[in-house]
């Protein structure tokens, strides 16, 4: 039988691979920064797309060069210092 991850939708997995993928995805979601949760959900609600990959592309295109209140950022100076 062929299984897929219920969280990510990744297809073509064995049963054990699907379970592992779901566990890893859930763990990853638990580590998601709270400062980004509300803004990203808001942007997702504003999109007029119906396909998940299109929604993700739209949201990513908007947020990739923006910062949000409460977001932790790393800054590296020209000298390489953090």
ABEGO torsion letter per residue (X at the ends): XBBBBAAAGBBGBBAAAAAAAAAAAAAAAAABBAAAAAAAAAAAAABABABAAAAAAAAAAAAAABBBBGBBBBBBBAAGBX
